[in-house]
């Protein structure tokens, strides 16, 4: 047997420390992930023992350790900050390797970009680790869905859209970040896996930053010439200045299988009429039961799949409306 080859058993998942838990009630909890991975590891080991092991190249395996982990935070450098609206920003992060002491300047460390592929599937989210600006000890964790595509992921980067709140603890932490600062992320997470043409109609119901998981899913579908799924996006916002990814959404409407309607709860009909763009469908009001009835009309219910992402009250209302008209829970995905 070649000395570089040996029978290989997968390493046991590393159990998180109590201090690794942020205590914020984030979902999924790091301990839930550990228990799930431990069960999967035990099953893998049983299969390998039954099959008398698997011959692998150990040296190659060492280089296949993923950049991101669901159990441990990995370092990412903030490389770009772009203002999007009055209170939302695009943040782009680059994976970096652990620093070594710079020999040319005492105490200075260099972070080397890690340009390995990030295996983030569309619709999945990452969890960012932050610290309270008041104490610098209290740990904060929040989930963000990358809106970037495989081109960025292929060089170890991802982009997120972040809304900054005046009194939000994580918002204060993110506001304090400067270009080239090092941040911590883990993941990806998410139980929704889009399969090409698995449903005839894909309805997206989103509010505010809930547009984040919808956009990459919609873009991947319209970019796929073999996917004829028809997408209908209903996007709830307050004012025109709150419409996130407005240009990107309008660009998607150029495709035959994408339709978007924007609902502004705080804009009058007159404002909507004067500020709507050409070919843009904007309504004054909310997404209510009548709206849901209209978009479901004429469609076979078993051909419809619905994605929902917004505030808890918004999500609850949308689910109730859909169930009222006969959409089963198995055809609803909540982000």
Wavefront OBJ file of the C-alpha trace (Angstrom):
o trace
v 0.000 0.000 0.000
v 1.262 3.507 -0.853
v 2.423 5.292 2.306
v 0.234 8.278 1.391
v -2.851 6.060 1.374
v -4.525 4.390 4.322
v -7.906 3.267 5.498
v -9.646 6.447 6.551
v -12.455 6.950 9.031
v -14.059 10.391 9.094
v -13.068 12.502 12.111
v -15.580 12.753 14.919
v -17.320 16.167 14.959
v -15.728 18.439 17.537
v -18.092 19.068 20.436
v -18.698 22.798 21.004
v -17.796 24.367 24.327
v -20.485 25.935 26.484
v -18.815 29.271 25.724
v -19.366 28.689 21.985
v -23.115 29.117 22.481
v -24.133 32.753 22.107
v -27.222 32.326 24.290
v -29.271 34.393 21.842
v -31.638 31.573 20.973
v -30.413 31.550 17.372
v -31.703 28.875 15.054
v -30.146 26.462 14.444
v -28.364 26.302 17.804
v -24.747 25.174 17.596
v -25.536 22.233 19.908
v -28.450 21.107 17.727
v -26.090 21.123 14.741
v -23.500 19.134 16.707
v -26.016 16.452 17.701
v -27.193 16.147 14.094
v -23.633 15.877 12.761
v -22.728 13.346 15.461
v -25.595 11.079 14.376
v -24.513 11.397 10.739
v -20.911 10.602 11.700
v -21.972 7.480 13.619
v -23.958 6.267 10.603
v -20.980 6.888 8.298
v -18.671 4.945 10.590
v -21.092 2.016 10.759
v -21.287 1.904 6.961
v -17.506 2.071 6.580
v -16.944 -0.665 9.148
v -19.526 -2.834 7.394
v -17.759 -2.221 4.068
v -14.321 -2.730 5.671
v -13.310 0.887 5.289
v -12.672 3.128 2.357
v -9.273 3.693 0.784
v -8.594 7.387 0.381
v -5.730 9.747 -0.276
v -5.029 11.259 3.146
v -2.958 14.177 1.840
v -5.725 15.182 -0.577
v -8.315 14.847 2.159
v -6.457 17.350 4.337
v -6.832 19.982 1.639
v -10.578 19.362 1.313
v -11.498 20.785 4.710
v -14.297 23.280 3.961
v -13.786 26.984 4.595
v -17.108 27.302 6.420
v -18.223 25.144 9.334
v -21.630 24.772 10.944
v -19.995 24.213 14.329
v -17.104 26.674 14.458
v -16.786 30.304 13.455
v -14.390 31.056 10.599
v -12.592 34.376 9.982
v -13.764 36.604 7.124
v -12.347 40.009 6.258
v -14.681 42.876 5.391
v -13.500 44.041 1.962
v -16.340 46.269 0.771
v -19.155 48.447 2.155
v -21.709 49.886 -0.291
v -24.692 52.028 0.656
v -27.916 50.672 -0.826
v -30.755 52.671 0.745
v -30.946 55.146 3.623
v -30.603 52.332 6.169
v -29.330 49.274 4.274
v -25.856 48.409 3.055
v -24.104 45.723 1.028
v -21.229 44.117 2.925
v -18.780 41.853 1.094
v -16.533 39.472 3.016
v -13.445 37.475 1.989
v -12.403 34.249 3.689
v -8.942 34.519 5.235
v -6.450 32.066 6.656
v -5.300 32.287 10.247
v -2.655 35.018 10.573
v 0.996 34.604 11.367
v 3.203 37.196 13.024
v 4.595 39.559 10.410
v 8.381 39.313 10.586
v 8.860 42.821 9.229
v 6.818 44.667 11.836
v 6.552 43.615 15.445
v 3.021 42.808 16.527
v 1.517 43.181 13.048
v -0.377 40.283 11.524
v -1.151 39.596 7.883
v -4.400 37.915 6.872
v -3.961 35.892 3.703
v -7.060 35.578 1.473
v -8.428 32.044 1.360
v -9.865 31.762 -2.136
v -11.267 28.276 -1.842
v -14.847 27.723 -2.977
v -17.611 28.537 -0.480
v -20.270 25.843 -0.694
v -23.250 28.146 -0.083
v -26.400 27.046 -1.878
v -29.087 29.504 -2.917
v -31.434 30.376 -0.082
v -29.060 29.228 2.664
v -28.011 31.590 5.440
v -24.928 32.199 7.565
v -24.646 33.286 11.189
v -22.461 36.254 12.079
v -20.833 36.538 15.482
v -20.605 40.027 16.981
v -19.924 41.704 20.291
v -21.886 44.323 22.153
v -20.386 47.786 21.753
v -21.377 48.606 25.332
v -19.458 45.836 27.118
v -17.374 44.179 24.375
v -18.135 40.935 26.228
v -21.745 40.171 25.381
v -21.835 37.967 22.279
v -24.485 38.637 19.622
v -25.397 36.360 16.713
v -27.618 37.133 13.744
v -28.507 35.245 10.562
v -27.926 36.779 7.121
v -28.663 35.311 3.699
v -25.963 35.875 1.059
v -27.296 37.518 -2.093
v -24.104 36.813 -4.028
v -23.741 34.178 -6.723
v -21.280 31.400 -7.471
v -18.838 33.837 -9.094
v -18.080 35.417 -5.717
v -18.343 32.133 -3.826
v -15.761 30.577 -6.155
v -13.080 32.960 -4.825
v -14.003 32.649 -1.156
v -16.240 35.730 -0.970
v -19.896 36.421 -0.230
v -22.137 39.492 -0.072
v -24.994 40.212 2.328
v -27.611 42.945 2.506
v -27.883 44.339 6.033
v -30.493 46.692 7.449
v -29.095 48.831 10.258
v -31.464 49.696 13.087
v -30.945 52.739 15.295
v -30.946 50.818 18.583
v -30.089 47.311 17.400
v -27.168 45.676 19.223
v -25.882 43.894 16.127
v -26.501 47.032 14.059
v -24.243 49.004 16.406
v -21.540 46.358 16.048
v -21.778 46.340 12.250
v -21.822 50.149 12.078
v -18.491 50.116 13.900
v -16.861 47.795 11.375
v -14.256 49.288 9.055
v -12.874 47.971 5.812
v -10.392 45.113 6.390
v -11.765 44.306 9.858
v -11.980 40.595 10.667
v -15.401 39.111 11.419
v -16.605 35.631 12.368
v -19.139 33.523 10.465
v -20.450 29.954 10.566
v -22.818 27.950 8.408
v -24.346 27.561 5.918
v -27.790 26.522 7.171
v -31.156 25.981 5.552
v -33.501 23.105 4.822
v -34.815 24.403 1.498
v -33.205 22.874 -1.574
v -34.500 24.167 -4.881
v -34.878 21.510 -7.570
v -35.206 22.584 -11.186
v -38.796 22.619 -12.454
v -40.087 20.824 -9.352
v -43.207 23.028 -9.420
v -44.990 24.862 -12.221
v -45.540 28.008 -10.148
v -43.252 29.447 -7.476
v -44.861 32.220 -5.431
v -42.584 34.400 -3.305
v -44.081 36.389 -0.424
v -41.559 38.684 1.231
v -41.400 41.758 3.436
v -38.440 44.080 4.003
v -35.106 42.264 4.193
v -37.052 39.055 3.564
v -36.246 39.724 -0.083
v -32.688 38.459 0.562
v -33.302 34.698 0.112
v -35.821 35.300 -2.682
v -33.570 37.220 -5.053
v -30.794 34.612 -5.554
v -33.382 31.845 -5.952
v -35.304 33.831 -8.580
v -32.133 34.821 -10.420
v -30.870 31.245 -10.560
v -34.173 30.144 -12.110
v -34.364 32.825 -14.809
v -30.683 32.270 -15.644
v -31.386 28.582 -16.277
v -32.642 28.141 -19.840
v -33.911 24.663 -18.986
v -36.067 25.829 -16.062
v -39.559 26.965 -17.054
v -40.838 27.563 -13.528
v -42.972 30.724 -13.413
v -42.118 33.028 -10.497
v -44.529 35.547 -8.982
v -42.956 37.818 -6.347
v -45.091 39.849 -3.943
v -42.900 42.266 -1.988
v -44.216 44.271 0.988
v -42.509 47.525 2.018
v -43.515 50.777 3.713
v -42.323 53.548 1.383
v -40.622 53.775 -2.011
v -37.273 54.454 -0.322
v -37.633 51.140 1.528
v -37.769 49.005 -1.630
v -34.656 46.840 -1.473
v -32.976 45.463 -4.609
v -35.346 47.566 -6.697
v -33.076 47.698 -9.748
v -32.319 43.995 -9.493
v -36.011 43.086 -9.254
v -36.852 45.273 -12.236
v -34.109 43.555 -14.247
v -35.652 40.161 -13.468
v -39.018 41.286 -14.872
v -37.412 41.346 -18.320
v -37.583 37.545 -18.257
v -40.781 35.900 -19.470
v -41.163 33.718 -16.373
v -40.778 36.379 -13.672
v -43.424 38.788 -12.414
v -43.145 41.175 -9.466
v -45.668 43.248 -7.542
v -44.628 45.700 -4.833
v -47.015 46.700 -2.028
v -46.384 49.934 -0.106
v -48.329 50.172 3.146
v -47.482 53.837 3.840
v -47.729 55.281 0.313
v -50.902 56.847 -1.057
v -52.307 55.936 -4.455
v -51.212 59.344 -5.757
v -47.622 58.816 -4.601
v -47.602 55.344 -6.150
v -48.866 56.717 -9.455
v -46.236 59.461 -9.632
v -43.195 57.546 -8.353
v -43.600 54.137 -9.988
v -41.145 53.353 -12.751
v -42.041 52.281 -16.254
v -43.119 48.611 -16.344
v -43.073 48.480 -12.520
v -46.194 47.159 -10.748
v -46.676 48.968 -7.435
v -49.769 49.031 -5.208
v -50.802 51.202 -2.285
v -51.697 48.872 0.570
v -50.782 45.502 2.026
v -50.696 41.920 0.833
v -54.061 40.714 2.114
v -56.396 37.763 1.613
v -57.879 39.267 -1.562
v -54.410 39.617 -3.100
v -53.580 35.989 -2.304
v -56.907 34.887 -3.778
v -56.120 36.767 -6.982
v -52.674 35.262 -7.532
v -53.913 31.722 -6.811
v -56.902 32.040 -9.114
v -56.825 29.789 -12.169
v -53.900 27.666 -10.935
v -53.925 24.043 -9.815
v -53.008 24.081 -6.141
v -50.755 21.030 -6.397
v -48.619 22.882 -8.977
v -47.910 25.764 -6.594
v -45.037 26.100 -4.130
v -44.800 29.161 -1.868
v -41.742 30.750 -0.248
v -42.311 33.145 2.667
v -39.830 35.449 4.403
v -40.640 38.491 6.503
v -41.534 39.549 10.023
v -43.261 37.047 12.310
v -46.686 38.749 11.969
v -46.267 38.888 8.176
v -45.313 35.213 7.983
v -48.242 34.199 10.176
v -50.734 36.160 8.063
v -49.411 34.740 4.788
v -49.577 31.151 6.046
v -53.146 31.656 7.278
v -54.223 33.157 3.933
v -52.649 30.299 1.973
v -54.195 27.601 4.155
v -57.578 29.303 3.828
v -57.393 28.803 0.060
v -56.254 25.183 0.283
v -52.453 25.368 0.015
v -51.011 22.526 2.105
v -48.162 23.012 4.585
v -45.975 20.706 2.503
v -46.115 23.276 -0.303
v -45.033 26.166 1.919
v -41.427 26.982 2.843
v -40.793 29.497 5.607
v -37.379 31.148 5.837
l 1 2 3 4 5 6 7 8 9 10 11 12 13 14 15 16 17 18 19 20 21 22 23 24 25 26 27 28 29 30 31 32 33 34 35 36 37 38 39 40 41 42 43 44 45 46 47 48 49 50 51 52 53 54 55 56 57 58 59 60 61 62 63 64 65 66 67 68 69 70 71 72 73 74 75 76 77 78 79 80 81 82 83 84 85 86 87 88 89 90 91 92 93 94 95 96 97 98 99 100 101 102 103 104 105 106 107 108 109 110 111 112 113 114 115 116 117 118 119 120 121 122 123 124 125 126 127 128 129 130 131 132 133 134 135 136 137 138 139 140 141 142 143 144 145 146 147 148 149 150 151 152 153 154 155 156 157 158 159 160 161 162 163 164 165 166 167 168 169 170 171 172 173 174 175 176 177 178 179 180 181 182 183 184 185 186 187 188 189 190 191 192 193 194 195 196 197 198 199 200 201 202 203 204 205 206 207 208 209 210 211 212 213 214 215 216 217 218 219 220 221 222 223 224 225 226 227 228 229 230 231 232 233 234 235 236 237 238 239 240 241 242 243 244 245 246 247 248 249 250 251 252 253 254 255 256 257 258 259 260 261 262 263 264 265 266 267 268 269 270 271 272 273 274 275 276 277 278 279 280 281 282 283 284 285 286 287 288 289 290 291 292 293 294 295 296 297 298 299 300 301 302 303 304 305 306 307 308 309 310 311 312 313 314 315 316 317 318 319 320 321 322 323 324 325 326 327 328 329 330 331 332 333 334 335
